[in-house]
């Protein structure tokens, strides 16, 4: 049966969603929401769908799935409305501004029996999926430690102003892009994260969001990873290929680029990766959402994975502010509303 999609938000990322949707005959772009009606009509005349300026009106069209591709501060309100109207939700990262919003979305999704999926394409990158497969096989043995370096110029002239306001964006380089790094980490490390220690920098004038940070995440088995983010410079490609994860039997690196594996003797292997989907990186997310709905199971990455990614960044902010390590095992950082004392 054909499922109708309502695309809420027709900004820069919207075309990528449409490209992916069009790969599936069982999906139809039914409506598009943008506050500027003329721009919305321009979008729908090119890609299809009925134009709307108020997202609350689309539910009368019987949409089955809502894609939320809005500024971060609008994620919670729109997602909760869609859930209560019985719609499944594909929610752009970062999923919410704080843990309270994350908890409420998680709870509402359960109570209304709908699927909420985190629209973070990094979980579906060919190299990340291949690495997850290799690590799950046990070939590399136990995880020991890892590191990710990510440099890019975050404060471009093209970036909308709301990205540079903490109350609207939730944060800067770490909050908007650091969740991609956490998606890589979460895909290959299955051990429970228990602590965060971080430093955060604000060296970009004219805004109140961070442009750099160092995040140290500790796990319950005493292993750890380090994430280095910097948004003040153009991307030095060689530096960004420094992503690597150390295991008992070897090292795996550059998971989002030309993935490699080094054994204990230093021999390098370049595993063959699956091809990029013809519909772009979002195609895999929509395929997974369809499968989860049809099989009545949770999608991957679900709202839980997206919330855990946000939690790491929020804990990094807390650590940077207090100068102390954050203990993720205490109730304050728990994502489960219903857990008993």
Number of C-alpha atoms within 10 A of each C-alpha: 6 10 15 19 27 27 28 24 20 22 14 9 12 18 13 14 23 21 17 21 21 15 16 15 10 12 19 20 22 21 24 28 29 21 15 12 14 12 15 22 20 12 21 20 12 8 15 16 21 18 24 22 18 13 20 14 11 23 17 8 13 15 22 20 28 27 25 28 23 21 18 22 19 16 20 20 12 19 25 19 15 25 23 15 17 19 26 25 27 27 25 21 27 26 33 27 24 17 19 15 17 23 20 16 23 21 16 18 23 13 11 14 15 22 25 31 28 26 27 25 18 22 26 23 23 21 25 23 20 19 24 19 14 15 19 14 10 10 13 19 14 15 21 16 19 21 19 23 17 22 19 18 13 24 19 10 7 7 10 11 12 15 22 23 16 17 14 15 21 23 23 23 25 30 25 18 18 23 25 20 22 22 21 23 21 19 19 19 21 11 14 13 21 19 20 28 22 25 18 21 14 13 14 16 7 8 17 16 24 22 24 23 23 19 26 19 23 22 18 12 12 11 15 20 20 19 21 21 23 22 23 17 11 12 15 11 11 7 12 17 18 15 23 20 22 20 19 14 16 20 21 24 23 18 24 18 14 13 22 18 21 17 15 11 8 10 9 14 12 12 14 12 15 11 9 13 14 12 17 15 21 23 24 19 24 21 15 18 26 18 14 16 15 9 10 12 12 18 23 20 23 19 27 22 20 27 25 22 23 27 24 27 23 22 22 28 24 19 21 21 12 11 12 14 18 23 17 19 13 9 13 10 18 15 19 14 12 8 8 6 4
